[in-house]
C-alpha cells in the first residue's frame, strides 16, 4: 500500500506541475522562459527544476528562467520551504539569480541567468 500511495502522490504532483505550467509561454527567441513550482513539495520542486534545466541544456538555451517558487503562505508557520531549497540548488550549481516580484510586494519569483553551456 505504501508503494501505491507513493506512486499516486508522484502522479498527483505531476498533474499539479503540468496544470500550472501548460500555459507558460516558452519564448527562447526572446531569451526567457518560466517554470512554476509553487504548491509542490520541496523534493518534487527540485526534481522538476532539475529536469527542466537539463532540457534547456540539451537545447543550448541561454537567457533568463523565471522560477516561480511562491512565498510560503500555505506552508506551516507561513514560512517558505520551496524558495530556500531552490536557492540552495541554484547556488550549488553556480547559477546567478535574483529575487523578483510581480507586484512589488510579494516575492516568490527568482530570475535565473542561464549562460551557454551552463544549464
N, C-alpha and C positions, 0 to 999 in steps of 0.2 A: 504494500500500500504506500509505503514511503516513496518508492521509485515512481509510482503512478502520480503521487502528489507533486513530486519534483518536476516530472515531465509536464504536468498540467500547468504548473507555475511558470515554467520556461515558455510554454506556448502562450500563456496569458501575457507575459512580458513582451513577447514578440508582437502580439496583436496590439498592445498599447503603443509600442515603438512604431509599428507600421501606421497606425491610425494618426499618430502625431506627426509623422514625417512624410506621409504620402503627398501632401500639398506643398511641401517645401520645394522651392524652386532652386535647382542647382544650375547656376549660370557660370560655368567655368570661363566663358568668354569675357565676362566682366571681372573675373578673379575673385568670386565669392560664392560661398555655399553655406548651408545651415544643417545642423543636426540638433534635434530636440530630445533631451534626455530627462527632462523633469518628470516627476511622477514615477520614476523607476527606482529600484533599489541600487545601492552603490555597485555591487558586483555586476548587475545587469548593465548599468550605465557604462562601466569600464569596458565590458565585453563589446557592447555596441560601438563605443568610440574607437576601440582598437580595430574592430572590423572595418569601420568607416574610413579611418586613416590609412589602413592597409590598402583599401580600394583606391583611395586617392593617390597613394604612392605608385600603384600599378599604372594609373592614368598619367603619371608625371604631372600632377596638379601643382600649381603654385598660386598663391593668393591667400585669402582670408577665409577661415572657417569660423562661423559663429556657432558656438556651443551653448545651447540653452540648458542651464542646469537647474533653474528655479532658485528660490531664495530660502527654502526650508519651512515655509509657512505651514505645511501639512506634516512636517516631521515632529517627533516628540520634542517637547520644550521649544518648538518653533526654531530649532537650530538646523541649519543646512548640513546635510551629510554628503550629498552628491557633489556639490560645488567644491568643497575642500579635497575630496578624493580625486576629482578631475584635475584640479590644480596640481596636486602631488604627482599625478600621472604625467601631465604635460611637462612639468619641471624635470621629472626623472628621464624624459626623452629629449630634453633640451629645447622644447618649443618656447617661443616668445609669445606671451599672451597679455591681455589687458581686460579688466572687467568693464563691461559696458552696461548701459541702462537705456531702455527704450523710452521711459517717461521721466528720466532724471530723478526718480525717487526709488524705484525698485531696481535692484541689480539682478543677478542671476543669468547674465549672458556674458560669455567670455569670447573675445575676439582673438583668434589664434592665427599667427602668421606661419604659413607653410612655405618653406623655401625649397627650390628644386632639389630633388633627391633626398629630401628630409620630410617624409610624411609617415 
